[in-house]
Amino acid sequence: MFKSGYFISIGAGKNQLPLILKSKELGLKVIAVDYNGDALGFSYSEIKIIQSIHDFRKIYAAILKLFLQEPIIAVGVRSYGKAVLTASYLSEKLNLIGTSLTVLKKFYNKKLMKAFLGENGISVPVSYNWKYFRDFPDLVKTISYPCILKPVDTIAKLGIEVFRTSESLQLRLTQLKAKNDRFLLEEFIDGAEVTVLGFVQNKKFTLVSISDKVTTGFPPFLELSHRLPTIYPKIKGELRLICQNIIQLTGLENCPIVAEFKVTPRGQIYLIEIMPEIGGEYLADFLIPEFYSYDYFKNYLNLIMGIPVAPIDNKSLRKKETISQICFIAPQAGVSKFISLNKSLPSIGEKVFLDHQLKDFGTLLNTKEGNACRVQVAGVTSSNKIKPEELDITIRKMYDAKFE
């Protein structure tokens, strides 16, 4: 059912552009909010509000002053964190579809959320807690090694560290003067990683995709590739059930979700993280529409306008017997300089659908900065019957990067 009116975009930068352009394609008028007066999305907007996307009360006050000939019908966001909370605040104030601000806030304390889910039957890594610095010597003796330490508000792999001995962990905790509410310390789960994207509509989960994720073997585990189809199709039903259980436990109502899971060699599934966001890594923008005949952003807009979202089924596959992959080129562990990138043409039966250099030559890189240190992103679909790891090797040959 077509709806006419205004769509409020929380953000107008490059990452928000797919959402803004899709709303225009659907015939909506756009009210865009961004602190940067030159943001790309303003060019496609009928009304622009120059304001920080974090200042939700100021944004709401500016909206109330607008004279609009049509109603505001939806508020959406492609970003993360406080921008998601701003969209929720506005949807509540304007009586639009979304999830309550109170519910969403709980997801941004990842430590408490994982503890809550673990207490209610969701398999999560064992976590370790402390109250005072003096507790560290006893704490480190009770931990199973290796273990992982990360800030509770980490994004893009920033600040993730792994420890294999009690001595190294105690030294680091002392150096950081680590407060229990600022850091998450938990067991390291050895296993393959998968990413789940989906929608929550009226408290029911619709699965969009399960993609395999490959990371570096060294912390902070930079993300190197995301692949469709998953090599774990048998766990689809279990992942769907876990996500639905989380929705019931937390009270999510209408929002996108992105979740990370680890699958152990014995088939055990552990939730690593779940957020009420669209997620990044080019999955919604490039990988899903390349592999499936599925319009992610149209369905997201349908969600926040109250129109039923569509699931992905076998009819959505563009071609059978293909592998599609988003691949990132990253430096070796430590500090280095990005020297050169030599591109070559893809092999017969392979198509490049994304080709973007992320860093300039001469840039100093530090892998401790997380995903921000990666230098190239490429998307390739192969029609050949090859193994995913062989496609990965092909991409790295196509984008031969040099570091020193």
N, C-alpha and C positions, 0 to 999 in steps of 0.2 A: 504494500500500500504506500503510495507516494505521499510524502509530507512536504509542506512548503513552509519556509520560515528561515530563521537565523540559527546558524551553528556557531558556538563560541569555541574558538581554538585557543587553548592555553599554551602559548608558544607560537612563534611564527618563523622560526629558523629553518635551516635545511632539513633537519630530521623531522620536523613537523609538516614539511611540504607535501608528502604523499597523502596525508590526512586532509589537508586543506584542498588539494587538487581533486581528491575523490569527492569531497563535499560539493565542490563546484560542479563536478560532472553529474552529480545527482540533483542539481538544480537548487541547492541551498545557497543562501547568502551567508557571508562569513564575517564574524566579528573576531578579529585576531588580537591577542594580547602578547606583547613582548617588550622588554626593556630597551632593545636595540631598535631605534627608529628606522634603520636600513635593512631590517630582517627581510629575507626573500619572500616570506609568506604574505607580507603586507601588500605586495603587488597584486595579489589575487583576492584581496579582502575589501568588502564594501565599507567596513568601519575598522579603524585601528585604535587600540588603546595602548599607549606607550607607558608601560608600568612593569615592574618586576613581577614575574609569574608567581613569586612567593608571597606577595602582598595581597592576600585574598580579600581582605576587607576594603582596601582601596580600589581593587578591581570591581568589587560588587557595588561600591558607591558610584564608580564611573558608569557602570551598566544602568543603574537606576536613573541616571541623568539623560540617558539616550531617548530620543523620540523615534520609535520604530513603528512602521506601518504593518509589520507582520510579527507574529510571536517568536520568541526564542524557544526552539524545540529540543536543543541538545547542547551539552558541554562535553568536550573531548580533549584528550591529551595523549601525545606520543612520548612524552618525557617520563621521568621517574621521580621518586621522592616527594619533595614538597609540592612540585607541580601537580602530582596526582592528588594530593590532599586539597590543593586549591580547587581543582575540578570538582571534587566531592563536595566541598563547602558551597560552591556556587550551585551545583545541582540541587542540594538541599534547600538553599535559599530561594531558588527559582522554581521549586517543586517539579524538578525534572528527574529522569531516570538515572540511577547510579547506585552506589553503595554508601551507607552512612559514614560520615567522617570518623565517628567513634570506632567503627569496625576497622576501617582502613588504617588508622593510626597504630593499631596493634601489630600490623605487619611490619612496621618500620622499627620495631624493637625486635630484631631477629632472634636475639637470645631468648627473650621471654616467649616469643611465639613458638620457637622450636621446643622449648621446655613444655609448654602447654600441649602441643601436639603429641609429644612423646608420652606425656602422662595420660593421653586419651587414645592410645592405641596405634598411633602412626609411628612406624619404624624410623628413628632418627639416630645419628651417631651419639654415643655416650658423651655427655659434657661434664666438665669439671669446674667447680666453683670455689671461691675463696672470699674471705672478708677483709683480712689484713695482710700486710706484707710479711708479717711474722709467720703466716700460715704456709708460705711457699715451700720451706724445707720438707714439711710433712706432706704437702699436696703432691709434689713432684714424685714422691716415692709410691704414690697410689695409682699413678697413671700408666696406661698401656702405651708403649712406644712402637712406632712413631705416632706423634700427635700433631694436631694442626692448631695454630693460633691466628686469629684474624680479628680486626675491629668489627664491632657489631654493625656498623654502618658502611662496611666496605662495598665499593662498586668497582667493576672492571678489574677484579683480581688485586686491587691495591692493598698492600699491607699483609698479605697472606704469607705465613712462615710455617715450616715444618721442623720438628725437633725429634731427634732420635735417642737422646740421652737426658737424664734428669739434670745433669750439671749444666748443659747448654740451655735447657728450658729455664732453670732457676736464674741463671745469669741474665737471660733476656727479659724475664718478668721483672727482675729487679731494675734493669736499665730503663724499662718502659714506665716503671712505677705503676704497673698495670692495675687499674681499678676493675673490679669484677663486672661492673655494669657497662664498661666500655669495650671489653674484649670477650670473644668467644673462644674457649679452649675445649677441644673435643678430640675424640679418637679419629685417627685417619682411616678411612674406609678404602680398601684396595678393591677397585672394580672399574668397569666401564661406565662412562657417563652418557646420559641421555637428557635431552631438553624437551619438555612438553609445553606446547602452546595451546590455549583453548579459551573458551568464553564461558562466563557464568551468566545465565539469563534466568531471572526469576528463581534463583537458588538452585538451578540445575546446570550441570556441566556438559558442555559440548566440546569434544576433542577436535582440534584442528590438525596438529602434527606431533609426531615423535621423531626427533632427529638425533643422530649419534653425534657425540662431541669428542674431539681429540685434542689433548692439551700437551704442553711440554712436560717432560718428566721431572723438571726441576721447579721449585716454587718461584713465583706465585702461580704456577700452572697456567701459563698464557694459553688462550684458546687459539688453536691452529686450524681447526676445520669443523664444519657442521654439515652433516650428510643426510640425504634422503635417498632411498628409504632406509629405515632403521634395520639393523641386522638382528633386532630383538622383537620381531612382530608378535611373538607369543605372549609378551607381557602387556600388550595393549589393554586388555580387559582389566588387569590388575591396576595399571596406572590410572585408568579411567575411574575405577572404584576408589582408589586412594584420593584422587582429586575431589570426587564427590563427597567423600567423608570429611575432608578438610573444609569444604564449603559448608556442610551441615554444622561442623564444630565451631566455625568462626563467625558464621552469619553473613558471609558474602552474598550479595544480592544480584547486582548487574555490573559486571566489569570483565576486562580481559585478565588472564593469568598466564604467567610464565613460571615454570617449575623445573628445578634441576634434581635429578635422581642419580644414584649410583647403583649399578647392578653387579653384585659380587660373582665370582666364578661358580658359586653354589646356587645362584639364582635368587639370592635375597635382594630385596629392593629397599634402599634407604633414601628418604627425603633429605636433600642437602639444603634446598632453599625454595621458597615459593613466594611470589610477589604479585600484587594486583595491578600488573602493568603489561604493556604490549611486548616489551623486551627489545633488545637491540641485535647486534651481530648480523644485520641484513636479512634475518630470517623472514620477517613479515614482508619486507620490501622486495626481496629478490628470490630467495630460495623456495618459499612456498608457492608463489605464482609461477615459478619456472617448472617445478616438478608436478604441481597440481593445476588443474583448471579451476582455481579458487581465488576469489578476490577477498583478501584478508581485510583490507580497510573498508570495503563496502559493507562487509558483515559487521565490522566494529561499529560503523555508523548506524547500521540497522539495530544493533544491540542498544545503543543509547537513545534511539528513537522509538524503541518498543516494537520493532518489526522482528519476527523470528529469524534467528541466525541459521545458516545452513551448515550441516556437518559435511565432512569430507568422506566420500565413499569411493568405491572402485571406479565409478564413472568419472570421478574427478581426475584420475591419472591421465596425464597428457600422452605418455607412451610407456608401454611396459618394457621391462628389461633395460631400464636406464638407471644411471646413478647421477644425482646432482649434488654439487658440493660447493660450499663457500669456504675458501681457503685463505689463510693469512700467512704472510712471510714474516717471521720474527727472528731477531738476532739470537746468538748463543747466550748462555747465562752470563750475567755480569754487565760491565760497562764496555761499550764499543761505539765506533763511528760508522754510519751508513755511507758506504763508498760508491756503490753502483748497482744497477739493476739491468740485466740483459734479458730482453723479452724475445721469445721465439713463437712461431705459429703453432696452433694446436694440431694434433694428429688427426688423421681422417676418422670421422665418426665422433669427434668432440666439438662442442660449441662453447665459446666463451660468452657468458651473459652478464658478467660484471668484471670490470677492469679499472681499478682505482689505486693510485699511489698515495699513501697516507703520510709519508715523510719526505722532506727534501734531502738531497744528497749533502753530506757533510754534517747531518744532525747527530748529536751525541745521544746515545740510547742507554738506558739503564733498565734492566728487566725487573728491578724492584718496583718500578713505576706501573707494573701491571700491563694490561692490554694496550695502554697508550704508547708502548714502545714498538709496536708492530709497524712495518714499513709498507706493506702492500696487501691489498685484498683482491681476490679473483674468484669468479664463479664459473664453474665448468660443468657441463652435462656431457656424459659419455653414453653413446648408444652401444658401445662394445660390451660384451659380457666379460667384464674384468672385475677384480676384487677392489673394494673401496681403497685399500692401502696402495694399490697400483695407480689409481687415479691421483691419489695424494702425491705420489712420486712424480707423476707426469706434470702436475701443476708446478711443483718446485723446480722442475727442469725448465718449464716455460718461463718462470720468473726467477732466474738465477741471480740471487742477491749476494753482494760482497760486503763484508764488514771487517773492520780492523780495530 
